[in-house]
Amino acid sequence: MNLVIRPIEYSDAESCGKIGYEAHKAISSAHGYRSEQPSEDFGIALIKSLLDNPNSWGVLADRQGEILGSIFLHEFPPSPVAVVGPLTVHPGAEGGGIGRMLMDAALTQANKQNHDQVRLVQSPSHIRSFVLYTKCGFTLREPLFLMQRQPLKKSDNNTSSTNVRIVNDDKDVSVCNGFCKLVYGFSREMELRQAKHQGIATMIEREGVITGYAAGIGILNHAIAKSNEELKALIANAATILGPGFFVPARNYELIIWLLENGFQIGWPANLMTIGPYQEPLTPFLPSLAY
Ligand SMILES: CC(C)(COP(=O)(O)OP(=O)(O)OC[C@H]1O[C@@H](n2cnc3c(N)ncnc32)[C@H](O)[C@@H]1OP(=O)(O)O)[C@@H](O)C(=O)NCCC(=O)NCCS
């Protein structure tokens, strides 16, 4: 079918963004929930922001000048994990193997970058993407729900919030990194530093020992804590929830019921899928849209 996989140029952002919007609209409207890409402008801005990110790599599928889909791969140094997404194919071109070609290109790139761990967050109502990812070697690790509402006010909730404080300096970052290595097996320093820079990274210390941190609370942010009580405190103390909500592992009954009782709604389901070595986080956690 004369299809070429090539790097995405800035001038391709509009076409790729429109396809992202159309592809997600088709899925979300079929299942009756809000689209991950709510407008064309959102889709285009997303592609532009990824093209501006030195840690993101993107290619598109081009058939004789007609763009049919695109994919991105992201690094989070020093984390060993590479992350795929978004992957979108024009609804009119689905079923032609384009998704597979784009994914093969991203996995080849991950291999070139020496990442043996590749992860993504999948939309489970879309059987086609689940099949594609499974055939490409991804394993389903964790079903998720995106939880949505305005930030909790202190008076709204019954958590003990006394020990939650902002991540202030390099010493705090190093303490959080140490905790992350215990829980994940590696540090997520880049994401933590970005959150610190934005003033949204928080941590909990009890008697000088770290028991949790949040690199912000939101769809692009992750958090880990020794117990659900501490995770609840990190959520309850978030001044802002970034983006449309945050992901919670669907198997964490205690956290989900607490969120529902505090007025959160479930926005949409998702699946964390992985290739390569995977250590399930050793404590309660909130994954980001990446992993
Ligand atoms: C997901 C998406 C990228 C797939 O693109 P695509 O070009 O249609 O994918 P492909 O044709 O390469 O692969 C789909 C595979 O699923 C298979 N498949 C689809 N439905 C199936 C089903 N119900 N049971 C078994 N296999 C199924 C197809 O046969 C194909 O496998 P094959 O190549 O071995 O025959 C595209 O549908 C899309 O953009 N969707 C909207 C956005 C989205 O959901 N993105 C992913 C977010 S997680």
The ligand as an SDF file (V2000), in Angstrom:
LIG
                    3D

 48 50  0  0  0  0  0  0  0  0999 V2000
   -5.8200    1.3100   18.2100 C   0  0  0  0  0  0  0  0  0  0  0  0
   -5.4760    1.7030   16.7820 C   0  0  0  0  0  0  0  0  0  0  0  0
   -4.2040    2.5400   16.8050 C   0  0  0  0  0  0  0  0  0  0  0  0
   -5.2380    0.4220   15.9740 C   0  0  0  0  0  0  0  0  0  0  0  0
   -4.8540    0.7640   14.6370 O   0  0  0  0  0  0  0  0  0  0  0  0
   -5.0630   -0.2720   13.4080 P   0  0  0  0  0  0  0  0  0  0  0  0
   -4.2850    0.2580   12.2700 O   0  0  0  0  0  0  0  0  0  0  0  0
   -6.4980   -0.5200   13.2190 O   0  0  0  0  0  0  0  0  0  0  0  0
   -4.3880   -1.5770   14.0130 O   0  0  0  0  0  0  0  0  0  0  0  0
   -3.9090   -2.8740   13.2300 P   0  0  0  0  0  0  0  0  0  0  0  0
   -4.8310   -3.1280   12.0850 O   0  0  0  0  0  0  0  0  0  0  0  0
   -2.4530   -2.7780   12.9080 O   0  0  0  0  0  0  0  0  0  0  0  0
   -4.0410   -3.9960   14.3600 O   0  0  0  0  0  0  0  0  0  0  0  0
   -5.2570   -4.3160   14.9570 C   0  0  0  0  0  0  0  0  0  0  0  0
   -5.2450   -5.8040   15.2300 C   0  0  0  0  0  0  0  0  0  0  0  0
   -6.3790   -6.1190   16.0520 O   0  0  0  0  0  0  0  0  0  0  0  0
   -7.0660   -7.2330   15.4770 C   0  0  0  0  0  0  0  0  0  0  0  0
   -8.4220   -7.1890   16.0080 N   0  0  0  0  0  0  0  0  0  0  0  0
   -9.2830   -6.1300   15.9760 C   0  0  0  0  0  0  0  0  0  0  0  0
  -10.4110   -6.4590   16.6590 N   0  0  0  0  0  0  0  0  0  0  0  0
  -10.2440   -7.7260   17.1270 C   0  0  0  0  0  0  0  0  0  0  0  0
  -11.0250   -8.6050   17.9220 C   0  0  0  0  0  0  0  0  0  0  0  0
  -12.2410   -8.2330   18.3650 N   0  0  0  0  0  0  0  0  0  0  0  0
  -10.5180   -9.8170   18.2370 N   0  0  0  0  0  0  0  0  0  0  0  0
   -9.2890  -10.2050   17.7910 C   0  0  0  0  0  0  0  0  0  0  0  0
   -8.5160   -9.4140   17.0220 N   0  0  0  0  0  0  0  0  0  0  0  0
   -8.9760   -8.1910   16.7060 C   0  0  0  0  0  0  0  0  0  0  0  0
   -6.8950   -7.0120   14.0000 C   0  0  0  0  0  0  0  0  0  0  0  0
   -7.1660   -8.1790   13.2780 O   0  0  0  0  0  0  0  0  0  0  0  0
   -5.4070   -6.6370   13.9480 C   0  0  0  0  0  0  0  0  0  0  0  0
   -4.5900   -7.7540   14.1120 O   0  0  0  0  0  0  0  0  0  0  0  0
   -3.8130   -8.3880   12.8300 P   0  0  0  0  0  0  0  0  0  0  0  0
   -2.9870   -7.2920   12.2510 O   0  0  0  0  0  0  0  0  0  0  0  0
   -2.9800   -9.4900   13.3830 O   0  0  0  0  0  0  0  0  0  0  0  0
   -4.8960   -8.8620   11.8980 O   0  0  0  0  0  0  0  0  0  0  0  0
   -6.6120    2.5150   16.1220 C   0  0  0  0  0  0  0  0  0  0  0  0
   -7.7770    1.7290   16.1400 O   0  0  0  0  0  0  0  0  0  0  0  0
   -6.9260    3.8410   16.8140 C   0  0  0  0  0  0  0  0  0  0  0  0
   -6.2980    4.8490   16.5430 O   0  0  0  0  0  0  0  0  0  0  0  0
   -7.9150    3.8450   17.7140 N   0  0  0  0  0  0  0  0  0  0  0  0
   -8.3820    5.0580   18.3960 C   0  0  0  0  0  0  0  0  0  0  0  0
   -7.3650    5.6360   19.3310 C   0  0  0  0  0  0  0  0  0  0  0  0
   -6.8810    4.6280   20.3220 C   0  0  0  0  0  0  0  0  0  0  0  0
   -7.6460    3.9280   20.9420 O   0  0  0  0  0  0  0  0  0  0  0  0
   -5.5510    4.5910   20.4640 N   0  0  0  0  0  0  0  0  0  0  0  0
   -4.9330    3.7150   21.3960 C   0  0  0  0  0  0  0  0  0  0  0  0
   -5.0760    4.2940   22.7490 C   0  0  0  0  0  0  0  0  0  0  0  0
   -4.6420    3.1220   23.9610 S   0  0  0  0  0  0  0  0  0  0  0  0
  1  2  1  0
  2  3  1  0
  2  4  1  0
  2 36  1  0
  4  5  1  0
  5  6  1  0
  6  7  2  0
  6  8  1  0
  6  9  1  0
  9 10  1  0
 10 11  2  0
 10 12  1  0
 10 13  1  0
 13 14  1  0
 14 15  1  0
 15 16  1  0
 15 30  1  0
 16 17  1  0
 17 18  1  0
 17 28  1  0
 18 19  1  0
 18 27  1  0
 19 20  2  0
 20 21  1  0
 21 22  1  0
 21 27  2  0
 22 23  1  0
 22 24  2  0
 24 25  1  0
 25 26  2  0
 26 27  1  0
 28 29  1  0
 28 30  1  0
 30 31  1  0
 31 32  1  0
 32 33  2  0
 32 34  1  0
 32 35  1  0
 36 37  1  0
 36 38  1  0
 38 39  2  0
 38 40  1  0
 40 41  1  0
 41 42  1  0
 42 43  1  0
 43 44  2  0
 43 45  1  0
 45 46  1  0
 46 47  1  0
 47 48  1  0
M  END
$$$$
